[in-house]
Amino acid sequence: MELPWEMRILFSEKGIEKVHDINETLGKYGELSAWKLVEITHKEDTPWAYSYN
């Protein structure tokens, strides 16, 4: 039986830091809609704009 993804992250190298980063990101962006996230991430001069042709 495989561990749940949360436990696999927690027990991985730097797992506590990763879980902290995930929680911080969810706290900042977790309430936003998918469309709002697209609006934020797909602006000019963002990594998305440079990688999308």
JOMO-V237086 format. One line per field, one symbol per residue. phi: phi as a letter, one per 20 degrees, with the letter a starting at -180 (. if undefined). A space follows every 10 residues. Layout:
phi=???
This chain:
phi=.efggffffg eeglgfffff fffffffedf eefgffffgf edffmdgfff eed
